[in-house]
Amino acid sequence: MARKKSPTDLSVEELRRLLVEKQRQARQERLERFRATGRVVTLESDLEAPRLDSLRAGPLLGEEVEPVSKRRRTLDYFLLAVEILAVIGLIFVLFNGLEVIRELNRQVAQSLEQPTLTPTPPIRAVVLPSGHTPPIDGVARPNEAEIPEHLRPLVQSLANIPVPTPGPEQARRIQIPAIGVDAPIVQGDGWEQLKKGVGQFIGSANPGEKGNLVLSAHNDIFGEIFRHLDQLEPGDEIIIHTQRQVYVYVVSETEIVEPTQVEFLDATDEPVITLISCYPYLVDTQRIIVRGNLKSGG
């Protein structure tokens, strides 16, 4: 006969089973007493009471967990990989979207930028104004031979340079008492403008202002206004009228130059006047330049 074990010698699992068995036996004994006294009616379901082991929801302490099947493990790995790929795809979409937005912003910024305007070099930047052929048989025309060949196609496009809106400070009239000049001043020094009088180089200074007031006229056609510029001497006065005021310049120097010496059109730091005409009379292969400084009115 086997020796009865002491409770201290039993394992936890054995104690648990022993406790469950005693509780089941005690319950069964109570039911038998109740049936004997008629306090409990025996039901068929009581005869086939389910085992407690079948009611367990999960493994008890100390029991080994049944290993997960290989198929389930493979499915878990697959779902994890799908989730990782989805996260990577989302990150890529967000990053690519930011790049697209950045590129669109760059294109919009470029479209809003104002291009740097490069002015078309006018013919007068390479040739002094008032040039024409000698009036043979009373007929004269612009001297295109003076214009560099590569710039000649620009003549037509520059024929109608916009004339500034008339203002009270613009030159209106010129008087040179020493040579008897008294003529109107118009804006622009093209062929058509110089038919009307003395032309002011568009962009040059207004009378009395700091800068270079450039005026030109013909010497042997259209009234021969500047025919006698070569007779001016230092100290002679050049009087310029505006709508509001009269300005007096004093001749400082006279030069004979080539048609391409356009530096005489450049702006200056002091208020000066520059008179230009063709030279010599009825030959017109050069230019005569008369410079003067502001004396009064500024």
Backbone as CSV, one residue per row, in Angstrom:
resi,resn,N_x,N_y,N_z,CA_x,CA_y,CA_z,C_x,C_y,C_z
1,MET,0.851,-1.197,0.000,0.000,0.000,0.000,0.877,1.233,0.000
2,ALA,0.556,2.173,-0.905,1.395,3.383,-1.060,1.219,4.301,0.117
3,ARG,2.341,4.968,0.519,2.297,5.902,1.650,1.559,7.146,1.236
4,LYS,0.685,7.580,2.129,-0.091,8.787,1.853,0.810,10.010,1.948
5,LYS,0.734,10.858,0.905,1.586,12.052,0.853,1.081,13.122,1.788
6,SER,2.003,13.849,2.327,1.667,15.014,3.145,1.326,16.190,2.224
7,PRO,0.426,17.116,2.629,0.099,18.288,1.772,1.322,19.087,1.392
8,THR,2.322,19.104,2.239,3.519,19.882,1.904,4.329,19.224,0.808
9,ASP,4.076,17.918,0.572,4.820,17.213,-0.471,4.154,17.324,-1.846
10,LEU,2.936,17.866,-1.876,2.200,17.948,-3.139,2.616,19.188,-3.912
11,SER,2.558,19.070,-5.267,2.831,20.222,-6.141,1.595,21.109,-6.202
12,VAL,1.773,22.248,-6.772,0.644,23.194,-6.907,-0.458,22.581,-7.749
13,GLU,-0.084,21.914,-8.828,-1.084,21.299,-9.703,-1.830,20.202,-8.978
14,GLU,-1.117,19.421,-8.191,-1.780,18.339,-7.446,-2.702,18.907,-6.390
15,LEU,-2.292,19.961,-5.725,-3.162,20.603,-4.723,-4.412,21.160,-5.387
16,ARG,-4.228,21.770,-6.561,-5.390,22.331,-7.258,-6.379,21.237,-7.616
17,ARG,-5.876,20.127,-8.158,-6.760,19.028,-8.545,-7.445,18.417,-7.316
18,LEU,-6.707,18.293,-6.255,-7.283,17.740,-5.029,-8.402,18.613,-4.495
19,LEU,-8.172,19.956,-4.554,-9.183,20.896,-4.082,-10.420,20.821,-4.944
20,VAL,-10.231,20.776,-6.262,-11.377,20.668,-7.162,-12.154,19.395,-6.907
21,GLU,-11.456,18.283,-6.708,-12.113,16.992,-6.472,-12.917,17.009,-5.184
22,LYS,-12.360,17.564,-4.112,-13.076,17.644,-2.839,-14.315,18.513,-2.970
23,GLN,-14.197,19.667,-3.719,-15.366,20.516,-3.905,-16.439,19.785,-4.685
24,ARG,-16.039,19.005,-5.663,-17.024,18.251,-6.449,-17.704,17.189,-5.603
25,GLN,-16.912,16.484,-4.761,-17.488,15.467,-3.897,-18.457,16.078,-2.875
26,ALA,-18.049,17.254,-2.310,-18.924,17.910,-1.328,-20.221,18.348,-1.981
27,ARG,-20.148,18.861,-3.187,-21.352,19.276,-3.897,-22.231,18.072,-4.174
28,GLN,-21.639,16.968,-4.592,-22.406,15.770,-4.899,-23.107,15.249,-3.650
29,GLU,-22.420,15.291,-2.512,-23.029,14.821,-1.254,-24.209,15.695,-0.858
30,ARG,-24.098,17.018,-1.057,-25.213,17.899,-0.722,-26.407,17.604,-1.613
31,LEU,-26.132,17.370,-2.892,-27.232,17.063,-3.804,-27.934,15.756,-3.387
32,GLU,-27.156,14.759,-2.965,-27.747,13.484,-2.546,-28.629,13.669,-1.322
33,ARG,-28.190,14.524,-0.388,-29.001,14.772,0.805,-30.290,15.497,0.444
34,PHE,-30.171,16.453,-0.480,-31.364,17.200,-0.895,-32.352,16.293,-1.604
35,ARG,-31.840,15.343,-2.422,-32.745,14.417,-3.099,-33.437,13.492,-2.088
36,ALA,-32.656,13.074,-1.095,-33.238,12.148,-0.097,-34.357,12.809,0.688
37,THR,-34.262,14.077,0.900,-35.298,14.807,1.667,-36.345,15.405,0.758
38,GLY,-36.209,15.200,-0.564,-37.183,15.728,-1.509,-37.057,17.196,-1.794
39,ARG,-35.982,17.792,-1.392,-35.784,19.231,-1.616,-35.249,19.519,-3.009
40,VAL,-34.740,18.476,-3.739,-34.191,18.676,-5.092,-34.747,17.590,-5.974
41,VAL,-35.158,18.006,-7.147,-35.651,17.059,-8.145,-34.496,16.720,-9.069
42,THR,-34.313,15.419,-9.246,-33.207,15.008,-10.112,-33.552,15.259,-11.563
43,LEU,-32.663,15.999,-12.252,-32.818,16.269,-13.679,-31.798,15.471,-14.462
44,GLU,-32.193,15.265,-15.715,-31.308,14.469,-16.559,-29.982,15.174,-16.793
45,SER,-30.042,16.512,-16.814,-28.801,17.249,-17.058,-27.847,17.131,-15.895
46,ASP,-28.420,16.830,-14.658,-27.530,16.686,-13.513,-26.750,15.405,-13.566
47,LEU,-27.302,14.406,-14.258,-26.604,13.147,-14.349,-25.384,13.221,-15.236
48,GLU,-25.365,14.213,-16.135,-24.237,14.358,-17.061,-23.649,15.748,-16.907
49,ALA,-23.215,16.030,-15.711,-22.595,17.337,-15.463,-21.282,17.434,-16.219
50,PRO,-21.034,18.558,-16.825,-19.786,18.712,-17.599,-18.595,18.742,-16.685
51,ARG,-17.520,18.252,-17.179,-16.289,18.280,-16.432,-15.791,19.709,-16.346
52,LEU,-15.190,20.044,-15.192,-14.690,21.400,-14.991,-13.557,21.733,-15.937
53,ASP,-12.834,20.680,-16.355,-11.699,20.938,-17.256,-12.156,21.524,-18.588
54,SER,-13.427,21.157,-18.977,-13.905,21.649,-20.267,-14.339,23.106,-20.213
55,LEU,-14.493,23.683,-18.973,-14.937,25.063,-18.818,-13.787,26.044,-18.728
56,ARG,-12.605,25.587,-18.781,-11.470,26.487,-18.657,-11.356,27.366,-19.909
57,ALA,-11.129,28.671,-19.675,-10.994,29.610,-20.797,-9.573,29.671,-21.317
58,GLY,-8.639,29.284,-20.523,-7.259,29.347,-20.957,-6.399,28.462,-20.096
59,PRO,-5.154,28.417,-20.377,-4.238,27.559,-19.628,-4.086,28.062,-18.192
60,LEU,-3.994,27.121,-17.260,-3.770,27.466,-15.861,-2.279,27.647,-15.596
61,LEU,-2.021,28.153,-14.414,-0.635,28.375,-14.023,0.124,27.075,-14.030
62,GLY,1.244,27.086,-14.721,2.086,25.886,-14.767,1.855,25.034,-15.981
63,GLU,0.709,25.239,-16.720,0.449,24.440,-17.911,1.203,25.005,-19.115
64,GLU,1.613,24.168,-20.003,2.310,24.573,-21.206,1.309,25.094,-22.234
65,VAL,1.660,26.213,-22.889,0.810,26.790,-23.930,1.043,26.039,-25.225
66,GLU,-0.061,25.765,-25.887,0.041,25.050,-27.166,0.711,25.955,-28.183
67,PRO,1.754,25.522,-28.852,2.468,26.376,-29.819,1.564,26.827,-30.965
68,VAL,1.808,28.116,-31.417,1.035,28.668,-32.532,1.401,27.918,-33.810
69,SER,0.413,27.695,-34.639,0.656,26.943,-35.865,1.536,27.753,-36.825
70,LYS,2.245,27.083,-37.679,3.130,27.717,-38.654,2.343,28.577,-39.635
71,ARG,1.155,28.161,-39.993,0.316,28.919,-40.921,-0.098,30.252,-40.310
72,ARG,-0.478,30.186,-39.013,-0.866,31.435,-38.343,0.324,32.393,-38.223
73,ARG,1.482,31.822,-37.913,2.670,32.658,-37.787,3.014,33.314,-39.128
74,THR,2.896,32.552,-40.208,3.171,33.096,-41.542,2.198,34.229,-41.875
75,LEU,0.925,34.052,-41.528,-0.081,35.090,-41.784,0.232,36.353,-41.004
76,ASP,0.680,36.195,-39.745,1.043,37.364,-38.942,2.204,38.122,-39.560
77,TYR,3.217,37.389,-40.017,4.363,38.045,-40.669,3.940,38.779,-41.932
78,PHE,3.028,38.151,-42.686,2.551,38.777,-43.919,1.814,40.084,-43.632
79,LEU,0.936,40.052,-42.639,0.195,41.268,-42.283,1.138,42.360,-41.771
80,LEU,2.149,41.972,-41.006,3.125,42.949,-40.527,3.873,43.588,-41.688
81,ALA,4.255,42.749,-42.667,4.955,43.284,-43.840,4.067,44.251,-44.619
82,VAL,2.769,43.896,-44.732,1.830,44.792,-45.435,1.738,46.134,-44.712
83,GLU,1.675,46.107,-43.388,1.591,47.353,-42.626,2.856,48.206,-42.801
84,ILE,4.003,47.550,-42.776,5.265,48.280,-42.956,5.315,48.929,-44.341
85,LEU,4.930,48.154,-45.370,4.918,48.701,-46.722,3.934,49.868,-46.849
86,ALA,2.796,49.759,-46.163,1.812,50.845,-46.212,2.374,52.120,-45.592
87,VAL,3.100,51.970,-44.468,3.699,53.139,-43.820,4.763,53.766,-44.722
88,ILE,5.605,52.899,-45.326,6.637,53.409,-46.239,6.002,54.135,-47.423
89,GLY,4.932,53.548,-47.984,4.238,54.194,-49.097,3.650,55.541,-48.717
90,LEU,3.090,55.627,-47.506,2.525,56.896,-47.038,3.609,57.960,-46.895
91,ILE,4.761,57.534,-46.334,5.868,58.480,-46.198,6.334,58.960,-47.570
92,PHE,6.414,58.042,-48.538,6.839,58.425,-49.890,5.858,59.401,-50.530
93,VAL,4.554,59.125,-50.366,3.533,60.012,-50.937,3.629,61.395,-50.325
94,LEU,3.812,61.475,-48.994,3.920,62.777,-48.336,5.161,63.528,-48.816
95,PHE,6.298,62.826,-48.880,7.535,63.468,-49.324,7.415,63.945,-50.770
96,ASN,6.875,63.070,-51.626,6.704,63.453,-53.032,5.728,64.615,-53.171
97,GLY,4.683,64.622,-52.343,3.737,65.728,-52.368,4.387,67.039,-51.982
98,LEU,5.261,67.008,-50.978,5.976,68.221,-50.587,6.870,68.710,-51.716
99,GLU,7.524,67.781,-52.419,8.372,68.175,-53.548,7.542,68.809,-54.665
100,VAL,6.368,68.233,-54.922,5.491,68.793,-55.963,5.046,70.197,-55.582
101,ILE,4.659,70.381,-54.311,4.230,71.708,-53.855,5.378,72.699,-53.955
102,ARG,6.587,72.253,-53.560,7.749,73.144,-53.621,8.046,73.553,-55.083
103,GLU,7.918,72.598,-56.004,8.165,72.899,-57.408,7.107,73.848,-57.962
104,LEU,5.851,73.646,-57.565,4.786,74.548,-58.011,5.018,75.956,-57.475
105,ASN,5.423,76.056,-56.211,5.707,77.377,-55.648,6.856,78.062,-56.388
106,ARG,7.870,77.272,-56.755,9.002,77.844,-57.487,8.558,78.361,-58.855
107,GLN,7.718,77.578,-59.542,7.242,78.002,-60.857,6.370,79.249,-60.759
108,VAL,5.519,79.295,-59.709,4.679,80.485,-59.522,5.546,81.702,-59.245
109,ALA,6.574,81.514,-58.379,7.461,82.639,-58.061,8.176,83.134,-59.311
110,GLN,8.601,82.197,-60.168,9.275,82.594,-61.407,8.331,83.340,-62.341
111,SER,7.065,82.879,-62.384,6.111,83.555,-63.267,5.772,84.950,-62.783
112,LEU,5.897,85.164,-61.442,5.585,86.476,-60.890,6.758,87.430,-60.953
113,GLU,7.946,86.902,-61.175,9.113,87.773,-61.242,9.066,88.640,-62.494
114,GLN,9.392,89.905,-62.303,9.454,90.813,-63.437,10.792,90.642,-64.154
115,PRO,10.767,90.372,-65.446,12.047,90.214,-66.154,12.828,91.517,-66.171
116,THR,14.127,91.371,-66.149,14.986,92.553,-66.240,14.915,93.117,-67.651
117,LEU,14.472,94.339,-67.723,14.293,94.965,-69.025,15.627,95.452,-69.570
118,THR,15.945,95.014,-70.761,17.164,95.467,-71.428,16.772,96.382,-72.573
119,PRO,17.035,97.650,-72.461,16.595,98.572,-73.504,17.288,98.281,-74.828
120,THR,16.522,98.419,-75.901,17.095,98.261,-77.236,18.014,99.428,-77.523
121,PRO,19.246,99.152,-77.881,20.169,100.266,-78.109,19.704,101.126,-79.271
122,PRO,19.393,102.400,-79.040,18.939,103.247,-80.133,20.062,103.574,-81.093
123,ILE,19.677,103.954,-82.304,20.672,104.336,-83.293,21.515,105.491,-82.770
124,ARG,20.893,106.388,-81.996,21.609,107.551,-81.491,22.678,107.188,-80.465
125,ALA,22.678,105.943,-80.047,23.732,105.506,-79.140,25.013,105.209,-79.906
126,VAL,24.928,105.101,-81.219,26.117,104.816,-82.019,26.371,105.881,-83.091
127,VAL,25.365,106.728,-83.326,25.504,107.792,-84.313,24.895,109.066,-83.734
128,LEU,25.586,110.174,-83.870,25.055,111.461,-83.421,23.887,111.881,-84.301
129,PRO,22.924,112.647,-83.758,21.730,113.023,-84.526,22.030,114.058,-85.613
130,SER,21.021,114.307,-86.442,20.969,115.313,-87.516,21.712,114.893,-88.774
131,GLY,22.175,113.643,-88.877,22.908,113.216,-90.078,22.008,113.110,-91.296
132,HIS,22.504,113.568,-92.446,21.758,113.476,-93.693,22.722,113.625,-94.862
133,THR,22.225,113.271,-96.033,23.041,113.438,-97.240,22.986,114.897,-97.679
134,PRO,24.000,115.384,-98.383,23.966,116.772,-98.874,22.755,116.997,-99.769
135,PRO,22.127,118.168,-99.676,20.899,118.447,-100.451,21.188,118.719,-101.923
136,ILE,21.501,117.654,-102.658,21.773,117.789,-104.095,20.456,118.019,-104.820
137,ASP,20.412,119.050,-105.648,19.192,119.421,-106.371,18.021,119.627,-105.421
138,GLY,18.346,120.094,-104.220,17.281,120.379,-103.254,16.699,119.164,-102.576
139,VAL,17.287,117.980,-102.775,16.765,116.739,-102.176,17.784,116.193,-101.171
140,ALA,17.327,115.957,-99.949,18.186,115.372,-98.912,17.438,114.227,-98.246
141,ARG,18.205,113.318,-97.696,17.598,112.174,-97.011,18.523,111.732,-95.890
142,PRO,18.009,110.952,-94.928,18.872,110.456,-93.845,20.062,109.691,-94.400
143,ASN,21.208,109.906,-93.794,22.438,109.278,-94.270,22.624,107.929,-93.573
144,GLU,22.116,106.865,-94.200,22.216,105.534,-93.598,23.638,105.002,-93.639
145,ALA,24.482,105.588,-94.480,25.864,105.117,-94.554,26.608,105.359,-93.247
146,GLU,26.130,106.332,-92.446,26.773,106.599,-91.157,26.438,105.542,-90.111
147,ILE,25.356,104.793,-90.338,24.887,103.815,-89.355,25.644,102.503,-89.552
148,PRO,26.216,101.940,-88.507,26.875,100.638,-88.645,25.939,99.620,-89.294
149,GLU,26.496,98.821,-90.174,25.674,97.923,-90.986,24.825,96.973,-90.147
150,HIS,25.368,96.474,-89.027,24.621,95.501,-88.235,23.457,96.142,-87.465
151,LEU,23.420,97.493,-87.410,22.328,98.178,-86.724,21.303,98.781,-87.668
152,ARG,21.517,98.687,-88.942,20.596,99.310,-89.894,19.187,98.720,-89.842
153,PRO,19.019,97.404,-89.597,17.640,96.887,-89.499,16.836,97.522,-88.359
154,LEU,17.508,98.132,-87.385,16.790,98.746,-86.277,16.203,100.104,-86.631
155,VAL,16.579,100.667,-87.769,16.136,102.015,-88.116,14.614,102.085,-88.160
156,GLN,13.980,101.112,-88.815,12.532,101.144,-88.941,11.842,100.998,-87.589
157,SER,12.355,100.121,-86.737,11.714,99.899,-85.437,11.883,101.082,-84.503
158,LEU,12.909,101.906,-84.745,13.158,103.056,-83.876,12.693,104.364,-84.487
159,ALA,11.990,104.278,-85.611,11.567,105.502,-86.288,10.539,106.276,-85.476
160,ASN,9.733,105.533,-84.669,8.677,106.186,-83.901,8.933,106.000,-82.405
161,ILE,9.964,106.622,-81.908,10.270,106.571,-80.483,9.210,107.372,-79.721
162,PRO,8.624,106.840,-78.645,7.597,107.576,-77.901,8.132,108.913,-77.406
163,VAL,7.342,109.950,-77.613,7.723,111.291,-77.190,7.181,111.534,-75.788
164,PRO,7.991,112.072,-74.873,7.514,112.327,-73.520,6.310,113.260,-73.504
165,THR,5.447,113.090,-72.524,4.300,113.984,-72.363,4.797,115.401,-72.080
166,PRO,4.281,116.389,-72.790,4.743,117.770,-72.568,4.580,118.203,-71.120
167,GLY,5.597,118.868,-70.610,5.567,119.362,-69.235,6.070,120.788,-69.166
168,PRO,5.773,121.482,-68.075,6.162,122.894,-67.965,7.664,123.111,-67.906
169,GLU,8.449,122.073,-67.586,9.898,122.237,-67.473,10.641,121.848,-68.744
170,GLN,9.913,121.401,-69.762,10.579,121.023,-71.012,10.966,122.280,-71.808
171,ALA,12.038,122.122,-72.584,12.490,123.231,-73.432,11.458,123.513,-74.525
172,ARG,11.137,124.795,-74.717,10.138,125.186,-75.717,10.745,126.052,-76.844
173,ARG,11.805,126.815,-76.527,12.328,127.776,-77.502,13.806,128.016,-77.234
174,ILE,14.576,128.211,-78.308,16.003,128.493,-78.176,16.334,129.802,-78.908
175,GLN,17.167,130.597,-78.258,17.661,131.839,-78.861,19.183,131.886,-78.719
176,ILE,19.872,132.206,-79.832,21.323,132.406,-79.806,21.579,133.754,-80.465
177,PRO,21.619,134.840,-79.706,21.737,136.190,-80.294,22.957,136.352,-81.180
178,ALA,24.071,135.721,-80.883,25.311,135.935,-81.647,25.185,135.507,-83.094
179,ILE,24.323,134.521,-83.401,24.184,134.043,-84.785,22.740,134.174,-85.277
180,GLY,21.902,134.894,-84.528,20.539,135.171,-84.979,19.600,133.985,-84.965
181,VAL,19.791,133.041,-84.065,18.900,131.867,-83.976,17.747,132.184,-83.033
182,ASP,16.529,131.869,-83.466,15.326,131.960,-82.635,14.351,130.936,-83.193
183,ALA,14.274,129.765,-82.542,13.521,128.653,-83.123,12.813,127.857,-82.031
184,PRO,11.745,127.152,-82.416,11.049,126.287,-81.442,11.863,125.015,-81.178
185,ILE,11.620,124.437,-80.021,12.263,123.167,-79.652,11.174,122.110,-79.538
186,VAL,11.405,120.966,-80.192,10.473,119.837,-80.131,11.178,118.658,-79.460
187,GLN,10.370,117.728,-78.926,10.930,116.542,-78.297,11.238,115.492,-79.357
188,GLY,12.467,114.986,-79.339,12.908,114.013,-80.327,13.754,114.671,-81.391
189,ASP,14.698,113.910,-81.951,15.592,114.476,-82.961,15.669,113.592,-84.201
190,GLY,14.543,112.936,-84.496,14.475,112.130,-85.712,14.247,112.996,-86.940
191,TRP,14.147,112.334,-88.091,14.015,113.052,-89.362,12.780,113.959,-89.375
192,GLU,11.655,113.454,-88.908,10.423,114.238,-88.926,10.451,115.365,-87.901
193,GLN,11.028,115.108,-86.722,11.068,116.160,-85.705,11.921,117.340,-86.137
194,LEU,13.058,117.066,-86.785,13.952,118.155,-87.167,13.415,118.976,-88.337
195,LYS,12.344,118.519,-88.967,11.670,119.353,-89.961,10.942,120.524,-89.291
196,LYS,10.617,120.365,-88.001,9.800,121.354,-87.292,10.633,122.364,-86.508
197,GLY,11.923,122.111,-86.349,12.743,123.028,-85.578,13.922,122.314,-84.961
198,VAL,14.308,122.751,-83.749,15.426,122.148,-83.013,14.869,120.977,-82.203
199,GLY,15.543,119.826,-82.254,15.069,118.638,-81.539,15.886,118.358,-80.292
200,GLN,15.175,117.999,-79.216,15.856,117.610,-77.978,15.999,116.098,-77.937
201,PHE,17.205,115.645,-77.666,17.479,114.211,-77.540,16.655,113.650,-76.388
202,ILE,15.788,112.676,-76.713,14.906,112.108,-75.696,15.732,111.418,-74.613
203,GLY,15.472,111.795,-73.381,16.219,111.241,-72.264,17.270,112.177,-71.726
204,SER,17.555,113.251,-72.452,18.531,114.217,-71.948,17.868,115.131,-70.921
205,ALA,18.687,115.886,-70.202,18.204,116.698,-69.085,17.307,117.833,-69.565
206,ASN,16.391,118.247,-68.687,15.593,119.446,-68.947,16.430,120.689,-68.648
207,PRO,16.045,121.818,-69.160,16.805,123.051,-68.895,16.960,123.322,-67.402
208,GLY,18.181,123.719,-67.016,18.464,124.048,-65.634,18.783,122.863,-64.750
209,GLU,18.486,121.640,-65.185,18.747,120.457,-64.377,20.215,120.043,-64.469
210,LYS,20.665,119.310,-63.451,21.985,118.700,-63.538,21.949,117.636,-64.625
211,GLY,22.858,117.714,-65.548,22.875,116.774,-66.650,23.130,117.484,-67.964
212,ASN,22.990,116.729,-69.031,23.346,117.209,-70.369,22.078,117.448,-71.190
213,LEU,21.779,118.709,-71.485,20.663,119.066,-72.362,21.190,119.051,-73.798
214,VAL,20.733,118.062,-74.603,21.259,117.857,-75.959,20.228,118.344,-76.973
215,LEU,20.628,119.299,-77.811,19.772,119.863,-78.859,20.476,119.749,-80.204
216,SER,19.723,119.435,-81.253,20.313,119.310,-82.587,19.378,119.915,-83.617
217,ALA,19.980,120.343,-84.736,19.215,120.891,-85.862,20.080,120.790,-87.112
218,HIS,19.433,120.935,-88.260,20.175,120.850,-89.518,20.879,122.179,-89.829
219,ASN,21.877,122.066,-90.686,22.647,123.259,-91.053,22.409,123.721,-92.496
220,ASP,21.838,122.828,-93.335,21.661,123.209,-94.737,20.307,122.788,-95.299
221,ILE,19.413,122.295,-94.472,18.041,121.980,-94.898,17.095,122.352,-93.757
222,PHE,15.826,122.384,-94.061,14.775,122.643,-93.082,15.048,123.912,-92.264
223,GLY,15.356,124.981,-92.955,15.548,126.268,-92.309,16.977,126.593,-91.931
224,GLU,17.896,125.620,-92.073,19.322,125.845,-91.785,19.523,126.532,-90.420
225,ILE,18.802,126.026,-89.408,18.783,126.685,-88.089,20.184,126.761,-87.480
226,PHE,20.957,125.689,-87.568,22.286,125.656,-86.946,23.411,125.845,-87.978
227,ARG,23.156,126.590,-89.037,24.175,126.753,-90.079,25.438,127.425,-89.537
228,HIS,25.316,128.362,-88.638,26.461,129.169,-88.222,26.967,128.819,-86.814
229,LEU,26.779,127.572,-86.393,27.319,127.184,-85.083,28.838,127.373,-85.018
230,ASP,29.499,127.220,-86.153,30.966,127.349,-86.150,31.439,128.781,-85.883
231,GLN,30.492,129.719,-85.883,30.863,131.110,-85.613,30.751,131.479,-84.124
232,LEU,30.221,130.578,-83.329,30.084,130.863,-81.893,31.446,130.860,-81.223
233,GLU,31.582,131.723,-80.220,32.822,131.837,-79.463,32.534,131.666,-77.977
234,PRO,33.561,131.269,-77.203,33.363,131.158,-75.755,32.823,132.459,-75.176
235,GLY,31.809,132.353,-74.349,31.181,133.524,-73.752,29.875,133.899,-74.398
236,ASP,29.609,133.421,-75.635,28.319,133.707,-76.271,27.200,132.993,-75.504
237,GLU,26.041,133.646,-75.486,24.929,133.127,-74.702,23.988,132.252,-75.546
238,ILE,23.472,131.196,-74.890,22.432,130.338,-75.471,21.259,130.419,-74.506
239,ILE,20.118,130.926,-74.956,18.964,131.166,-74.086,17.893,130.112,-74.382
240,ILE,17.467,129.417,-73.319,16.463,128.361,-73.446,15.221,128.770,-72.655
241,HIS,14.080,128.704,-73.310,12.813,129.053,-72.676,12.025,127.778,-72.354
242,THR,11.413,127.758,-71.175,10.405,126.752,-70.838,9.090,127.489,-70.609
243,GLN,8.069,126.743,-70.231,6.780,127.381,-69.963,6.855,128.300,-68.746
244,ARG,7.762,128.013,-67.818,7.810,128.752,-66.558,9.014,129.686,-66.413
245,GLN,10.107,129.377,-67.117,11.336,130.084,-66.791,12.250,130.200,-68.003
246,VAL,13.248,131.071,-67.872,14.265,131.262,-68.920,15.621,130.886,-68.327
247,TYR,16.383,130.105,-69.080,17.699,129.655,-68.632,18.745,130.165,-69.617
248,VAL,19.872,130.601,-69.082,20.950,131.144,-69.914,22.191,130.275,-69.739
249,TYR,22.695,129.764,-70.856,23.942,128.999,-70.882,24.995,129.851,-71.604
250,VAL,26.265,129.601,-71.283,27.372,130.326,-71.899,28.275,129.336,-72.626
251,VAL,28.576,129.626,-73.896,29.412,128.732,-74.702,30.785,128.590,-74.059
252,SER,31.245,127.322,-73.959,32.563,127.061,-73.379,33.545,126.496,-74.394
253,GLU,33.065,125.740,-75.390,33.981,125.145,-76.364,33.233,124.697,-77.609
254,THR,33.981,124.546,-78.692,33.444,124.054,-79.964,34.392,122.992,-80.500
255,GLU,33.819,121.881,-81.008,34.642,120.785,-81.539,34.030,120.254,-82.829
256,ILE,34.899,119.760,-83.712,34.476,119.036,-84.917,34.802,117.562,-84.676
257,VAL,33.758,116.696,-84.773,33.948,115.289,-84.415,33.342,114.399,-85.494
258,GLU,33.596,113.091,-85.349,33.024,112.114,-86.263,31.591,111.772,-85.823
259,PRO,30.741,111.309,-86.736,29.342,110.996,-86.382,29.214,109.920,-85.307
260,THR,30.235,109.090,-85.171,30.146,107.985,-84.204,30.643,108.358,-82.806
261,GLN,31.056,109.608,-82.585,31.547,110.012,-81.267,30.354,110.379,-80.367
262,VAL,29.655,109.335,-79.935,28.397,109.530,-79.203,28.614,109.868,-77.732
263,GLU,29.854,109.975,-77.286,30.077,110.323,-75.886,29.536,111.712,-75.549
264,PHE,29.305,112.532,-76.568,28.751,113.864,-76.317,27.265,113.805,-75.939
265,LEU,26.655,112.621,-76.044,25.263,112.434,-75.611,25.172,111.997,-74.154
266,ASP,26.306,111.657,-73.564,26.285,111.114,-72.204,25.841,112.159,-71.192
267,ALA,25.273,111.663,-70.094,24.865,112.547,-69.002,26.101,113.126,-68.314
268,THR,25.910,114.277,-67.651,27.002,114.960,-66.953,26.583,115.252,-65.512
269,ASP,27.557,115.547,-64.673,27.270,115.862,-63.273,26.824,117.309,-63.090
270,GLU,27.183,118.167,-64.032,26.829,119.576,-63.949,25.811,119.924,-65.042
271,PRO,25.032,120.996,-64.857,24.064,121.409,-65.897,24.785,122.028,-67.100
272,VAL,24.799,121.303,-68.213,25.445,121.784,-69.429,24.482,121.652,-70.596
273,ILE,24.819,122.297,-71.701,24.046,122.199,-72.929,24.980,121.775,-74.048
274,THR,24.470,120.929,-74.971,25.245,120.465,-76.123,24.425,120.714,-77.385
275,LEU,24.981,121.480,-78.307,24.345,121.735,-79.603,25.066,120.905,-80.666
276,ILE,24.290,120.244,-81.560,24.868,119.339,-82.564,24.282,119.668,-83.921
277,SER,25.137,119.653,-84.941,24.667,119.803,-86.323,25.692,119.165,-87.254
278,CYS,25.266,118.954,-88.503,26.186,118.389,-89.497,27.235,119.442,-89.893
279,TYR,28.347,118.931,-90.413,29.462,119.815,-90.782,30.369,119.073,-91.762
280,PRO,30.982,119.736,-92.703,30.864,121.146,-93.123,29.550,121.396,-93.862
281,TYR,29.297,122.638,-94.122,28.089,123.040,-94.833,28.056,122.418,-96.231
282,LEU,26.932,121.765,-96.541,26.677,121.093,-97.821,27.586,119.891,-98.075
283,VAL,28.353,119.489,-97.078,29.168,118.269,-97.183,28.647,117.224,-96.199
284,ASP,28.512,117.615,-94.943,27.796,116.836,-93.918,28.416,115.475,-93.619
285,THR,29.724,115.400,-93.613,30.389,114.137,-93.282,30.822,114.078,-91.820
286,GLN,30.748,115.198,-91.125,31.147,115.244,-89.726,30.064,115.937,-88.901
287,ARG,30.377,116.175,-87.616,29.454,116.899,-86.746,30.216,118.038,-86.068
288,ILE,29.486,119.136,-85.850,30.024,120.218,-85.038,29.322,120.177,-83.684
289,ILE,30.124,120.267,-82.632,29.623,120.195,-81.260,29.933,121.518,-80.573
290,VAL,28.897,122.132,-79.966,29.083,123.341,-79.167,28.622,123.025,-77.748
291,ARG,29.513,123.227,-76.781,29.202,122.963,-75.380,29.054,124.280,-74.631
292,GLY,28.125,124.327,-73.668,27.943,125.511,-72.840,27.578,125.138,-71.419
293,ASN,27.881,126.013,-70.481,27.583,125.805,-69.062,26.457,126.726,-68.617
294,LEU,25.667,126.288,-67.638,24.549,127.075,-67.141,25.067,128.326,-66.431
295,LYS,24.506,129.463,-66.797,24.901,130.733,-66.192,23.856,131.210,-65.199
296,SER,22.597,131.140,-65.576,21.532,131.621,-64.697,20.241,130.889,-65.008
297,GLY,19.343,130.946,-64.000,18.027,130.316,-64.163,17.908,128.987,-63.460
298,GLY,19.031,128.381,-63.051,18.959,127.082,-62.414,18.839,127.183,-60.907
